Amino acid sequence: MSSIAYITDSRMIQLHRLNNHKTMNFWRLSNNVNFSDFTIGDLVFFLSKDKQHLKGKEKGIVGFGKLKNIDVSSAKTMWNKYGILNGYNSFEDFKEAIIKVSKDKQLPKKISSFYLEDVCFFQPVYLSECGVTISTNVESYIYLKPEDVVIKLLEIAKSSKDLWASFDDEEIDKEEILYSLNMIHNKIGDTKSNKKAYKFLKAYVENSDYEFVHNCRNEIYKLDGDELTIMFYIDKDTDLKTILGQVKLYRHYFELKCPKAIKVKFKTTNNDESLYNLLND
């Protein structure tokens, strides 16, 4: 998984901020949608040209959103589909913004966009506060590495509210927990997957409050406040030692990586009570 900090149009961000938008269509001049290690559920942070650090020219991060899908279309089609969620009050303003940053000052035939959900805004947070140095000449985007930097950003954001703050601490806590879950899963790897497991869990997710762990086909989760439940697919061929190993690693890394105090529980799809007690002892 990855997170990206993207240079933003301050006028666009201001409109979303003042309208308290929880979803937005973050347009990009390029129609290239190929990003390495960047998929649905990853975070896009907004890097503002106008929010520079007083001691230098470092650009500040003023919010973020979670990637729901990537779209490629003409500017007119994008406006008809998303309207004001593109960040402008009219199509003429939207078109003018695109032309302004276009190299040939023409409206491209196609542009791309990230449709974002769970959008939050806050006062500028600087990556230097997280121990990361970035060039003042960034023109497009940067990957936020290492992944722990994202957790630090989210922690600082909770103390950076302003008059237009569009979130409360619970929203940031939720993102911290889910980002920690995804980051930890990437570290410990996946249990052996098969088509049967994925088919069963897909049906289960469609009829419950559970969701798939990021880029995983045989582990799902449910988050209820500060309680996180992780469920493993299990059948007669499952190696229980592998499941127990996964649980130990999850517990270890949650204590190590997640700044939010949470209760983590583990379940299996066969609802075996003795196994449940063993996993949660």
C-alpha positions as CSV (number, residue, x, y, z in Angstrom):
1,M,0.0,0.0,0.0
2,S,1.1,3.6,-0.5
3,S,0.0,7.2,0.3
4,I,0.6,10.1,-2.0
5,A,0.9,13.8,-1.2
6,Y,-0.3,15.8,-4.3
7,I,0.1,19.4,-5.1
8,T,-3.3,21.1,-5.1
9,D,-5.1,24.1,-6.4
10,S,-5.8,26.2,-3.3
11,R,-9.1,27.6,-4.7
12,M,-10.4,24.1,-5.2
13,I,-9.4,23.0,-1.7
14,Q,-11.1,26.2,-0.3
15,L,-14.4,25.4,-2.0
16,H,-14.4,21.8,-0.6
17,R,-13.4,23.0,2.8
18,L,-16.1,25.7,3.1
19,N,-18.8,23.3,1.8
20,N,-17.6,20.6,4.3
21,H,-17.4,18.1,1.5
22,K,-16.8,14.5,2.7
23,T,-16.3,13.3,-0.9
24,M,-14.5,15.0,-3.8
25,N,-13.2,14.4,-7.3
26,F,-9.5,15.3,-7.3
27,W,-8.7,15.9,-10.9
28,R,-5.3,15.6,-12.5
29,L,-4.1,17.0,-15.8
30,S,-2.4,13.7,-16.8
31,N,-4.6,10.8,-18.2
32,N,-2.1,8.3,-17.0
33,V,-3.6,6.1,-14.2
34,N,-0.7,3.8,-13.7
35,F,0.8,4.2,-10.2
36,S,3.0,1.7,-8.6
37,D,1.7,0.3,-5.3
38,F,-1.3,2.7,-5.1
39,T,-4.7,1.2,-5.1
40,I,-8.3,1.6,-3.8
41,G,-8.4,2.5,-0.1
42,D,-5.0,4.3,-0.1
43,L,-4.8,7.9,1.0
44,V,-4.2,11.1,-1.0
45,F,-2.9,14.0,1.0
46,F,-3.3,17.6,-0.2
47,L,0.0,19.5,-0.5
48,S,-0.7,23.2,-0.7
49,K,1.5,25.7,-2.6
50,D,0.0,28.6,-0.5
51,K,0.7,27.1,2.9
52,Q,4.5,27.4,3.1
53,H,6.4,27.1,6.3
54,L,7.5,30.4,7.9
55,K,11.1,29.3,8.1
56,G,11.3,28.2,4.5
57,K,9.4,27.3,1.4
58,E,8.2,23.9,2.5
59,K,4.6,23.2,1.4
60,G,2.1,22.2,4.0
61,I,-0.4,19.3,4.0
62,V,-3.9,20.6,4.6
63,G,-6.0,17.4,4.4
64,F,-6.5,14.0,2.9
65,G,-9.1,11.7,1.3
66,K,-9.3,7.9,0.7
67,L,-9.2,6.6,-2.9
68,K,-12.5,5.1,-3.9
69,N,-11.9,4.9,-7.7
70,I,-9.9,6.4,-10.6
71,D,-11.7,8.0,-13.5
72,V,-10.5,9.0,-17.0
73,S,-12.8,11.2,-19.2
74,S,-13.2,14.5,-20.9
75,A,-13.5,17.6,-18.7
76,K,-17.1,18.0,-19.7
77,T,-18.0,14.4,-18.9
78,M,-16.2,14.8,-15.6
79,W,-18.2,17.9,-14.8
80,N,-21.5,16.3,-15.7
81,K,-20.7,13.4,-13.5
82,Y,-19.3,15.1,-10.4
83,G,-20.3,18.8,-10.7
84,I,-19.2,20.9,-7.7
85,L,-17.3,18.0,-6.3
86,N,-14.7,18.8,-8.9
87,G,-13.9,21.8,-6.7
88,Y,-15.4,24.7,-8.7
89,N,-18.8,26.4,-8.8
90,S,-19.2,26.2,-12.6
91,F,-17.9,24.3,-15.6
92,E,-16.3,27.5,-16.9
93,D,-14.2,27.8,-13.7
94,F,-13.3,24.2,-13.8
95,K,-12.2,24.5,-17.5
96,E,-10.3,27.6,-16.8
97,A,-8.3,25.9,-14.0
98,I,-7.4,23.0,-16.2
99,I,-6.3,25.3,-19.1
100,K,-4.2,27.4,-16.7
101,V,-1.9,24.5,-15.8
102,S,-1.9,22.9,-19.2
103,K,1.5,23.2,-21.0
104,D,-0.1,24.4,-24.3
105,K,-2.9,26.3,-22.6
106,Q,-5.5,24.1,-24.3
107,L,-8.2,21.9,-22.8
108,P,-6.9,18.3,-23.0
109,K,-9.2,15.7,-24.6
110,K,-8.9,13.5,-21.5
111,I,-7.9,14.1,-17.9
112,S,-7.9,11.7,-14.9
113,S,-9.1,12.0,-11.4
114,F,-9.1,10.3,-8.0
115,Y,-12.6,10.1,-6.5
116,L,-12.1,10.4,-2.8
117,E,-14.2,9.6,0.3
118,D,-13.8,10.3,4.0
119,V,-12.2,13.6,3.2
120,C,-10.8,15.7,6.1
121,F,-9.2,19.2,6.2
122,F,-7.0,20.8,8.8
123,Q,-4.4,23.5,9.4
124,P,-1.1,22.9,7.6
125,V,1.0,20.0,8.8
126,Y,4.6,19.9,7.5
127,L,6.5,16.7,6.7
128,S,9.6,18.1,8.4
129,E,7.6,17.7,11.7
130,C,7.6,14.0,10.9
131,G,11.3,13.8,10.2
132,V,10.9,13.8,6.4
133,T,12.6,16.3,4.0
134,I,11.0,17.0,0.7
135,S,12.2,19.3,-2.2
136,T,10.6,22.7,-2.3
137,N,10.4,22.2,-6.1
138,V,7.8,19.4,-6.1
139,E,5.5,20.0,-9.0
140,S,3.2,17.0,-8.9
141,Y,3.3,14.4,-6.2
142,I,5.5,12.4,-3.8
143,Y,5.0,9.0,-2.2
144,L,5.0,9.2,1.6
145,K,7.7,6.8,2.8
146,P,8.2,5.1,5.1
147,E,4.6,4.1,5.8
148,D,5.0,5.2,9.5
149,V,5.1,8.8,8.3
150,V,1.4,8.6,7.5
151,I,0.6,7.6,11.1
152,K,2.6,10.6,12.4
153,L,0.8,12.9,10.0
154,L,-2.6,11.8,11.2
155,E,-1.5,12.2,14.8
156,I,-0.4,15.8,14.2
157,A,-3.5,16.6,12.2
158,K,-5.7,15.9,15.3
159,S,-4.1,19.0,17.0
160,S,-4.3,21.1,13.8
161,K,-8.0,21.9,13.6
162,D,-9.3,25.3,12.5
163,L,-12.6,27.1,12.1
164,W,-13.4,25.1,9.1
165,A,-12.3,21.7,10.5
166,S,-14.4,19.0,8.8
167,F,-13.6,16.2,11.1
168,D,-13.5,15.1,14.7
169,D,-10.8,13.0,16.5
170,E,-12.9,9.8,16.0
171,E,-12.5,10.2,12.2
172,I,-8.8,10.5,12.4
173,D,-8.6,7.7,14.9
174,K,-10.5,5.5,12.5
175,E,-8.0,6.2,9.7
176,E,-5.1,5.6,12.0
177,I,-6.5,2.2,13.0
178,L,-7.3,1.2,9.4
179,Y,-3.9,2.4,8.1
180,S,-2.1,0.6,10.9
181,L,-4.1,-2.6,10.0
182,N,-3.1,-2.3,6.3
183,M,0.5,-1.5,7.1
184,I,0.8,-4.4,9.5
185,H,-0.8,-6.9,7.1
186,N,1.7,-5.8,4.5
187,K,4.5,-6.6,6.9
188,I,3.4,-10.0,8.1
189,G,2.0,-11.2,4.7
190,D,-1.1,-13.2,3.8
191,T,-2.2,-16.6,4.8
192,K,-2.5,-19.1,1.9
193,S,-5.4,-18.0,-0.3
194,N,-7.7,-20.0,-2.5
195,K,-10.8,-19.4,-4.7
196,K,-13.1,-21.1,-2.2
197,A,-12.0,-18.8,0.6
198,Y,-12.4,-15.6,-1.5
199,K,-15.9,-16.7,-2.7
200,F,-17.0,-17.4,0.8
201,L,-15.7,-14.2,2.3
202,K,-17.0,-12.1,-0.6
203,A,-20.5,-13.3,0.1
204,Y,-20.0,-12.8,3.8
205,V,-18.8,-9.2,3.3
206,E,-21.8,-8.4,1.1
207,N,-24.2,-9.4,4.0
208,S,-22.3,-8.0,7.0
209,D,-20.4,-5.0,8.4
210,Y,-17.1,-6.6,7.5
211,E,-14.7,-5.5,4.8
212,F,-11.6,-7.1,3.2
213,V,-8.3,-6.3,4.7
214,H,-6.4,-4.2,2.1
215,N,-5.3,-6.4,-0.8
216,C,-6.2,-9.5,1.0
217,R,-8.4,-12.4,-0.2
218,N,-8.9,-14.4,3.0
219,E,-8.9,-12.0,5.9
220,I,-11.7,-9.5,6.7
221,Y,-12.3,-7.0,9.4
222,K,-14.9,-5.0,11.2
223,L,-14.2,-1.8,13.1
224,D,-16.7,-0.7,15.8
225,G,-15.3,2.4,17.7
226,D,-12.1,1.2,19.4
227,E,-12.8,-2.5,18.8
228,L,-11.3,-4.1,15.8
229,T,-12.3,-7.7,14.8
230,I,-10.2,-9.6,12.3
231,M,-11.7,-12.8,10.9
232,F,-9.8,-15.6,9.2
233,Y,-11.2,-18.0,6.7
234,I,-10.8,-21.6,7.9
235,D,-11.7,-25.0,6.7
236,K,-10.5,-28.6,7.2
237,D,-7.3,-27.9,5.2
238,T,-6.3,-24.9,7.2
239,D,-3.1,-25.0,9.2
240,L,-4.0,-23.7,12.6
241,K,-0.4,-23.0,13.5
242,T,-0.3,-20.5,10.7
243,I,-3.4,-18.8,12.0
244,L,-1.9,-18.6,15.5
245,G,1.3,-17.2,14.1
246,Q,-0.7,-14.5,12.2
247,V,-2.5,-13.6,15.4
248,K,0.7,-13.2,17.4
249,L,2.2,-11.1,14.7
250,Y,-0.9,-8.9,14.5
251,R,-0.8,-8.3,18.3
252,H,2.9,-7.6,18.3
253,Y,2.7,-5.0,15.5
254,F,-0.4,-3.3,16.8
255,E,1.3,-2.6,20.1
256,L,4.4,-1.4,18.2
257,K,2.8,0.6,15.3
258,C,-0.6,1.8,16.2
259,P,-0.7,5.0,18.4
260,K,-4.4,4.5,19.2
261,A,-5.2,2.2,22.1
262,I,-7.7,-0.4,20.7
263,K,-9.0,-3.8,21.5
264,V,-8.2,-6.3,18.8
265,K,-10.2,-9.6,18.6
266,F,-9.8,-12.5,16.3
267,K,-12.5,-14.8,14.8
268,T,-12.7,-17.6,12.3
269,T,-15.4,-18.4,9.8
270,N,-16.2,-21.7,11.4
271,N,-17.3,-20.1,14.7
272,D,-15.4,-22.6,16.8
273,E,-15.8,-21.3,20.4
274,S,-12.7,-23.1,21.7
275,L,-10.6,-21.8,18.8
276,Y,-12.0,-18.3,19.5
277,N,-10.9,-18.5,23.1
278,L,-7.5,-19.8,22.1
279,L,-7.0,-16.9,19.6
280,N,-8.1,-14.3,22.1
281,D,-6.5,-15.7,25.3
